[in-house]
Amino acid sequence: MEILINRHKSPYNWNQHLHNNSGSIFMTKEWLDTISSSERIPLYIRFSYEGEIVAVLGGIELLTLKGTRKQLFFYSGIVAKNKDAGLIKKCKSTLYKFARKNKYFRISIRSYDHQSYFHAKVKQFRAEPRSEYITFLNNHNNEIINFDREIKRIARKAKSEGVVFKKSSSESLTENLFSLLNETYNKRKSKGYGDYSFLFLPFFNKEEVHKLVASNNATFYYAEFQNEILSIQLVFEWEKRAYAIFMGTSPAGYKANAPAFLVYETTWALKNQKYQYYNHGGIPRGQKNEGIRRFKKNTGAIPVFSSEEVTNFMTFPLYLLNTLLSFKFFLLNLNIFPWSFKKVFISIIDSILKKRDEY
């Protein structure tokens, strides 16, 4: 079975293919247009067999060193017709050959909003397990029964005390969002979570938030008390699907349990608008994030498993660094030593790799 690969810069009928195959919203034209720049070129790939399109994959061609090097980057994995794991493996092998032939130095495939997970392993790709928490809304019940009792109590209490749920598509709220994201960062860091970046989505920063909201593809949902925003969430929306990208909360918001109130009210708002699901995003690694996992489960979301995959370096002279790259992954997954010990060696490796493996 020979799979052919066709690369397109024109997204003709693209979203229809995604809709038919339950493709990630991070492969839509709307998302890729938001991310695009002179160094990030949208890429639409169709896999075909005997003239029929059997799978699709959308992402970006990432240019580095003034365009002298290029990488393939995808926010989510291949979606195949009939959700066939064997077909996905063949497509992945075809993608690898395509990348080698066209001098891409690496392929990186993330798994944001990817709900077509199969054990479709190909030896050239290194896979790391990942999960996201999703509340499915298109059931036939009038009530979402999986909310934890305490979440319901907190939401009712906040509402009775004057906390108000609102939504807006005003770009002016971007500043509020980033201010509250910093508040959340400071709170988590004070609790010993260490230094981390809340801008977890590659290439998605304040400018891209503006673009996504301005194009009417995202909404700010927020909790307000006496004209003060306590907590705010940016939700990317497409074809009645919703993905919560960022949530930031003030100290007063945490005292008022605004995050629980906000998620509860947002869930109902999306359900009443006939949305299919509300994706709450993933969980960072580490035991300290167990509280986030528990919170998402208590809001009625269930874990959906996937994996992120990357190749080694594929072009000269970078492939000479593959031994170091493999050792770095080995250390990251070695649990018998504390992070303080592993960090020393990883820092040395990173200084040599010079962020070439960042994406």
N, C-alpha and C positions, 0 to 999 in steps of 0.2 A: 504494500500500500504506500504509494508515493504521495506525500503531502507537498503541495506547492505553496509558496508564501508570496503575497503581493503587498508591497508597501505603498500606502497612499498618503498624500498630503491633503487631498480633498476628502472630506468626511461624508460623501454622498451616501444617503440612506443609513448612516452609521448608527444613530440612536435606535433605529428600528431593530437592527441586529442585536443591540444590547438588550432592548426590551424583550425581544423574543427568547433570549437565552439567559435572562436574569443576570445580566452583566453589572458589574460594580458602577455606582454613580461616579466613581473617580476615573472612569474611562470615557465619560461622556464628552461631547464636544464642548459643552458649557464649562466643564472643569478644566479641560486642556487649554481652552482659550484663555481662561483666567491665569493659568500658570505660564503661558507662553511668553517668550521674550526673544531677543536676538541670540541668546545662548541656550534657549530651551524651545525646540521646534516640535510642535505636535506631530505625532506619528500614529497612523491608523493602519493596522496590519490585519489582513484577512488570510486565513488558511483555507485552501480549497483542495478538493479531491474529485477528479473527473469532472471538472468544471463547476462543481457545487461548493458554495461556501460552507465549511463545516465548523469553523471556530474563528474567534476574533480576539484581538488584543490591542488596546490603545495606551499610548504613553508618550514619552518625549525622547527626542534625540538631544542628549546633553553634551554641549560643546565646552571643552576646557582648553587652557593654554592657547587662547586666541584662535580656537577652532582647529588646532593641529591634532587634537585628540578628541574622540567622541565615544560616548557611552550610551547604551540603551537603558532607560529607566521607566519602570511601570509601577503605578500605584496599586495595581491589583493584578491577579493572575488571569491566565487564558480561560475563556469560557467557550465550551464546545457544544455542538449540537448533540442533543440527547444525553448530555452530561456523562460522556463516555471517558473513563479514566485512561483506557488504552489509547484513545484518540488524542487526549491531552499530552500523553508521553511522546507520541509521534510528532505532535506540533512543537513541543518543547525542543526536541532534537533538531527539528527543522529550523527553529529559531536560532539555536546555537550555531548551526552551519551557516546560516544567513549572516550572523554577526561576525563570524570568523572571516567569511568571504569579503565582507564590506569593511573590515579593519576596525570594528568596534573593540575597544579594549576591555569592556566588561558588560555584563548584563545584570541588572538588579530588578527583582520582581517583589514588590511588597504585597500586602494582602488586606488593604483597607476596603471594607464593605465587600469582601470576597466570600460568597456563600456557596461556592461550587468546589469544595475541598475534596480531593481524592488523594490516595497514596500513589501519585503519579510521579515517582522519583526517576530522575535521569542523572546518571553518574557525574555529568559535568556541572551540576547545580548542587550547592550546599544548602540544605533546608533547615530552617529554625522554626519550631512550633510557635503558634500565636493563637489568640482567641479574642473575640469581641463579644460584647453583651448586647443582645437585641430583644426588644419587645415587639412581638408580632401583633399587629392591630386588626387584621382583617378576619377576625373570628366572628362567629354569629351571636356571641353573647352581648348583652347590653352593658355588661360591666366587665372590667379587666380584673379578674379575680386573684391574680398573682401578686398584687401589692401586699407587702407586709403590713400587718395591723398597725405597727408603730408608725410607719410612713403615712398611713391614712390619718392617724391621730394627729401627727405633726402638721400635716397639710391643713386639716380642719382648724387646728389651734391657731396657726399663723393667719389664716383667713379671718378668723373671728377677732383677731387682735389688730386687724387693719392692713395686713400685707396684701398687696394687689398684684394680680398677674396681668402682664401686658405683652404685646408683640409689636414689632415695628420693622420696617425695611429702610429706615433712615440711616444713611452713611455716617451721620453725626455721632451715632452710638458706638462707632468703632473706638473712639478715644475712651469712652466709658469701659468698653470691653477690655482694652489693654491695661487700663489703670487697675481694674479688678483682677485681671490675670496676675499682675505684679503683687497684689495683696495676697492672693492665694499662694503664689510662689514663696513669699516671705513667711507665711504661716507654716507651710510644709517644711521649709528649710529650718525654721526654729524648732520643729519637732524632730529634727535629725534625719530628714529624708535626703540630705546632701544637695549638692548643686545639680540642677537638671534644667533642661530647656522645655518651656511649655509650648514652644513652636515646634511640635513634634513632627508635623507634616512637612516634608522637604519642599522648599521653595515657596512656602505659604506664609507670608508675613502681612504686615499692616496694609501695604499697597494692594496685595491680592485680596485681602478681606474687602477693601473698598470696591474692587472690580467685581467680586462675586455678588456683593449686595446691590451694586449699581445695575447689574444685569438682571436683577430680580430672581436670582437663583439661591438666595440665602435670606434667612429671617433672624432677627434678634428677638429672643423670648427672655423676659426679665421679670424679676420680683421687685416691687417698689413699696416703700413705706414713707408716707408723708413727703412725697416728691423726691425721695432719695432712693437711688437704685442700689439694692442690696446684693443682688446676684444677677448675672446676665449670661446667656448662652447663645452661641452662634450655631445655627442649624442649616446645613446645606440640604436643599430640597430639590428633587427631580422625579417626575412621573409618580407622584404620591409615595415617594420614599424619602426618608429623612435620616440625616447623619449628624449627630452632635459633635462639632469639631472642638470648640473651646467652651469652657465655663469658668468664670471668675467670680469671686465672692468677697465682700468686705468683712472686716471683723464684726461689725454690727449684723451683717447677714448671717454669719455663722451662729451668732447668739440667738438669732430668730429662726434658725433652722431653714433658712431660705433655699439652700440647694435642694432639699427634699421636697419642699413646697413647689419649687420651680419645675422639677422633673415630673412631679405628680400632675401639675396643671398642664404642662406641655404635652404629656402623654395623652391626656383627655382631649386637648385641643386638636392634636393630630388625628386621633381616632374619630373625632366628630367630623373631621374633614375627609374621612375615608382613606387615610393613608394606609399603606400596606405594612410598614414597619417603622420603628424608631430605633436606630442604631446608636448605642451609647458609647461606642468606641472600645478600644482595648484597655488592657491593664499593664502598667509598667512592670518589669521584672522585680523580684525581691519580696521577702516576707513583709516588709514594712508597708507594702501596698495592699495587704490583705483587707484593710479597712475599706479601700476603694472597691475591691471585688465584692465585699459583703454588701456595701451600699447599693451597688448596681443590681445585685441579685434581689435585694429587698424591694427594689422598685419594679420588680416583675420581669426583668430581663433575664434571658437565658444565654449561656455561653454557646457560641458558634465557632468551631475550630477551623484553623487554616494554617498555612505556613508561608514564611518569607523565604525567598531563594535568591542566591547570588552565585555567579561564577568566579573562578579565579581570574587573574589577568590573562588576556589572550594574545596580546601583541608584544613584540620586542621593543624595548628591553624590559618592559614591566613584568613579563612573565618570569623573569629571574628572581622576582620578589615573592613568588608564590609560596615558597617554603616558610618565609616569615609570616605571610598571611594565614597559612594553615595553622601555624603555631599560635598565632593570636586567637583564632577561633577555639583552639584546644584549651588555652588558658581561660577564656571566657566561660567555657562550659565545665571547667574543672572545679568541683565544689568542695574539695578537701582542704583547700587553702583559703584564708580570708582575703577579702578584696584588697586590703591594704598591702598584702604581699604580692598579689597578682598585678596590682596597679603599676608597680615599679617596672616590671618587665613589659607590660603593655605600653607604657609611656615611651620606653626605648624603641619598641617596634613602631609605634605611631610616628616617632620623630624620623624614622627611616622611610616609612610609607608616605609621609607628608600629605595625609588625608586623601590619598588616591583611592582609598577604599571607603570613603565617607558615604557614598551612595551605592 
